[in-house]
Amino acid sequence: MTVGSDLLHRYSGAMVQVFGPPQLVLASGHGCWVTDVDGKRYLDLLSGIAVNALGHGHPALVQAVAKQAEQAIHISNFFTSEPAILLAERLLTLANAPAGSGVFFANSGAEAIEAAIKLSRRTGRKRIVALEGSFHGRTTGALALTHKPAYREPFEPLIPEVTFVPPGDEEALREAVDEATAALVIEPIQGEAGVRELTAEYLRLARELTSRHGALLVLDEIQTGIGRTGHWFAHQAAGIIPDAMTLAKGLGGGVPIGALVTFGGEVSTLLGAGQHGTTFGGNPLACAAGLAVLDTIEREDLLGNARTVGAMLDSLTLDGVSATRGRGLLRAIELSGIPAPAAMAAAREAGFIVNAVTPTALRLTPPLILTEAELQGFIDALPAILETARSAS
């Protein structure tokens, strides 16, 4: 029995089984590579599902966390810290937020969505419009906005008055957003649906309709934000400003942190003292990590790297690949005649970590530091991976 198989057996006896059996027991990581407890190395093309923006063990993040841990890790929301203030100011600048905007720090993306839901309730309206194929989290409020029935139905009734419309259907959006709508909540690129991008025209229509009817436009940038698409935030490519934006994943580079960003004084004052809170959110350690991530992305031009390296997948033509889609380093490879789970398993055996995000698509969300040579290594290995998967299915 290997060390990994022994630990996986112990996992099954000690953990609540909400994730299913883990694929591997990982021990360490360096750059874009991880090593399991049995010593095998893998190119990490998932990065904790778009979380490890700087890869593993990046010196800037390690040093920032170590330094802050020596000073203060947690202080509670009775107080604040310089890292929290600096990170909030930095996010507002990067988001081109107008005067009066603000940031609420949480611990995760789902918590940021929960804050956005409460923000929408403060408009005096209750109805929320979301998109079919959406994924906004697993907590009960966020789950109400998540479309997949298998996620929702075991926990119903959820919060009421949520309307789902087909993504990209402009007429359906026009019909759904009206004077009773509190908020329209959308992902610029739907990650769990298979990396399905909304057009700039659709996002601009969403902005127009919500402004016309006095509803909030809430953009879920939990997966698409913090440089993932080659912009700081994916919606910036459409030239729009939302009323609120949720962030998490890549913001802390692996340290748990989420954020709700509110745009303008009218929206930012909807939630008042005592109407929302968090114990751990915005602690100095997480905020120091967030600052290190943003500084490194800027200093190393990782926005440009995401665009350049990601573009290598635009022209991918292989037997068994019907299409590629996405932006920057948020990508999907659509397969033809090959089950994505079988391709994921074959890739893992060949030393590459990817995600079967749908039955027919592989999702890639690698660290933003991924090099062209590293991605080329995966591309070169892909024909054999797909052939192995085809034979196994």
N, C-alpha and C positions, 0 to 999 in steps of 0.2 A: 504494500500500500504506500502510495506517495504521500508526502506531507500535505499536498493540496487535497487529495481525496479524503484523508483523515480529518482535516479541518472542515471540509464540506459536510462530512457525516456529523460532526459535532455541531455545525451550524443548524442542521435540520432538527437537532434535539434541543437547541437553546433559543432559537429565534422564532418570532411570529412569522408565519409563512405568507406574507403579503406580496413578496416579490417573485415567488417561485424559486427554484434552485439557482444559486449564483453560477455564472459561467466559469469563473476563476477565483482563486484567492490571490490577490495582488499584494506584493510585499513592499515595492518601492518604485520610484519613477525618477527619470532624469530627462529634461527636455521633453521631446515628444514620445519618449519610450517608457514603457513600464515593464517590470519584471515580476513574475509570479513566485510563490514560495518554493517552487521546484527549480527556479533558476532560468526559466524560459523568458525571453524578451519578446515584446510585441510593440509594433508601431501603433500608438494610441490615436486613432482617427475619430474618436468619440469625445475625448477629454471630459469625461464625467457628464456627458450630454451638454456640451457647450459651456461648461463651468470653468475648466482649467485654461483660462485664456492665455496664460503665460507658460503653459505646459507644467511640468513637474520640477520642483526644486529651483525655480528661477531665483537667482541671488537677490534681486531687488525685493521680491516678495518675502523671501526667507528673512532677510535682514530687517525689513520693516516690521514684520510680525515679532521677531525676536526682540527688537528694540522696544516696541510698544509693550510686550509682555513684561519686560523688566520695570516699566513705569506704571501701567495700570491696564488691567484687562477689562474690568467691569466696574461701573460706578452707579448704575440705575438711572432711571429717567427723572429723578429728583435733581440731577445735575447734568451738565454737558461737558464736552471736552473739545480741545482744539481740533483733533482729527475729524470729529463729527461736523464741526462748523466748516472746516476747509473742504471736506468732501461734498457737503451740500452746496457750497458756493461753486465748486468745480463742476458739479453736475448741471447746475443751472446755467452756467456759462456755456458748456458743451451743448446743451439743449436749446440754446438761443432763447431762453425763457425771459419774458418781459418782467419789468419791475413788479414787485408784489408776489412773485412766485415763491414756492416753498418745497421742502422735501420732508417726508416722513420716512424714517428708517425702520425697517422690520428685519425679520430673520430669513425670509424666504420669498419666493415668487407668489405662492398661494396667499401668504399674509399680506403682500402688497395688493393683491386682487381683493382680498377681504376689505382692506382700507378703501379701495376704490368703490366697492359696493356701498359701503357706509357713506362715502362722499356723495354718491349719486342719490341716496335717500334724503340727504339734506337739501336737495332741490325741491322737496315737497312732492315729487313724483315717485312712482314705484316701478314702472315698467322698464325693463332692460332688453335691448336688442343685441343678440350675439349671432355668430355665424355657424352654420352647419360645418362640421369638421373641426370646430374649435377645441382647444384644450387650454384651460386656465388654472387647473389645479385640482386637488383632491379634498380639500376642506369643504364643508357643506355649502358655504356661500359660493366659493369658486367652482364647486362641482355643479351648481345650478346653471352656470354659464358654459359648462363643458358639454359638448353635444353628444358624445358617444353613449348610447343607451346602456351598454354593459357597465359603464362606470357609474351612471346615474341611478338606474332603476333599483338596485338593492337598497338605496338609501332615501328613496322618496317617502314622504313628500319633502321636497326641497323648497327654497324660497320661491314664491309664486311670481307670475307675471314676467316670465322670461320668454321672449320670442326668438326663434332661430330662423334665419333666412339663408338661402344658398349663397356661398361666396362668389363674388363677381357678378351677381345678377343685379344690375342697376335698378331695374323696375321693381323688383322685390324690396330692395332697400328703400326706395322712394315710398312704397306703400307702408313699410313697417315703421319708419321714423316719423313721428307726428308730435302734436302738442302734448301728448300724454307720456312721451318717452323721457325717462330720466337720463339714460345713457346708452350709447352705442359702444360696445366693447369688442375690439377686433385685434387680431395679430396681423401685422403687415405681411408676414410670411407664416403660414400655418405649419408648424413643425411636425406635430404628431399626425397630421393628415397626410404627411408624405412630402413636406417642403413644398407647399403650394403657395405661390406668391400672388398677392393682390396687385393689380396694376396701379400705377400712379394716378390714372384717371379715376379709378374706383375710390382710392383714398381721398382724392380731392373732392369727389362727390360726397363722401362720408362727412368731410369737413363742412361742406356747403349745407348739407341737410341738417346736421346737428346745430349749426349756427342759426339757420333759418327758424328752427323750431324750439330753440332754447334748451336743447339737450346737451349733455356732456359727451365729447368724443374722448374715449379712453383707449389708448393704444397699449396693448400688451407687448412690451419689448423685452420680456423676460429672457427669451431665447435669442432674439434678433439684435438686442442692444449691445453696447460696449464693444463696438468694432467688428462684430461678427460678420456683417455683410459688406464691410469696406467703408461704411459710414459709421459715425459714432452711434447713431440710431437709424434703423432702417427707414423710418418714415421721412427722414430728411431728404431722401432722393426724390420724394414727391413734392417737396417744397411747402409742406404744411406744418402748422403748429397745433398740437392737440390741446385739450383742456386738462388732461392728466395722462400720465405714462407710468407703467409699472416696470420695474427692473429687478433683476436678481442674477442668478447664474454667474456669468462672467465677471460681474462687478467686484467680487471678492477674490477671484482667481482660485477658488477652492475654500475660502473661509466663508461661512454662511452669512449672507447679508441680502436684504431686499430693500426696495425703496418705492414709494409712491411720490412722483414728482407732479406738483400742481402748477398750472400756468396762469399767472395773473392774479391780482388781488381778489377779484370776485369769487373765483373758484377756491383759492387758497384759504379763504376765511369761512368756507362752508362748515368745516369741522372745527369746533372750538374746544377750549380747555375741558378735559374730563370726558370728551365724547369718543376718544379712542386712545389706545396706549399699547405698550409692550414692555416687558421686563428686560430682555436682552437686546432688543433692536437698537442699532446705533451705538453699540459699545465701542470704546476706543480701539480695541484690537481689530474688529471688523472694519472700522472706518480707516484705520491706518493701512490695512490690506487694500481697501478700495483705492486709496490715494496712490499706493505703489503700482497697482494695476494701471490706472489711468496715466500716471507719469511714464510708465514703461511703454505703453502703447504709443504714446506721443513721441517719446524719445527715440524709439526703434522703428518708427513709421510702420507700425503693424496694421494700420488701415490700408496702406499701400500694399503691404505683403499679402493681406487677405484677398485683395482684388487680383493681384498678379498670380499668386499660387492657385487660387480658386478657379481662375480662368483656364487653367490647364484641363479642367473637366468639361469645358464648354464643347469641345470638338471630339469628345470621346466616342469612337466608333468601334465597337467590338461585337462579335457574335454573342447574342444573349442579352445585349444592352439595347433597349428600344429608345431611351431618351435619358438626358440628364437635365436637371433644373436646379434653381436656387441662385444665390448671389454670395459673393465673397467666399467665406469658408463655412457657409451653411448650404449643404448640397444634398441632392438625392440622385441615386442611380436607379432608374427604372429598368427592371429586368423583364425579359420576354421568354416564357417557357421554363423559367428557373425559379423555384420558390425562394424568396428572400431569406427565410430562416436557414435554409440549407446553404445558401451563399455566405451568410454570416458565420455559420459553423466552419465552413471550409476556409474562410478568411482567417478565422481565429487559429485554426490548425496550421495555417501558413505563416502566422505571426503578425496578423493585422486585426485590430479591434474596430469593428464597424457595428452598425445597428440596423436590424430588420424592422424599420419603422412601420411598414405595412406589409401585407403578404407578398407584395411584388416589388418593394423598393428598399434599397439600402440608404441609410442616412449617414452622412459624414459631417461631423462638427469638430474638427481637429483643433489643437491649440493654434492661436494666431501666429505663433512663431514657426509653424511648419514650413520647411524649405521645399523648394522645387524638386530637389534631389530626393527628398523623403517621399513626396507624393508620387514622383516618377517611379520609385521602387514599388509602390502599391499598384500603379497603373500597369507596370511590366508584369506583375504577378497576377493580375486580374484574369487574364484568359485561362490560366491553369486553375484558378480558384473557381471560376464559373463552370469549367468542365468537370471538376470534382463534384460540385454541387448538382450539376445536371445528372451525373452518373448515380449520385446518392438518392435522388428524388424519384 
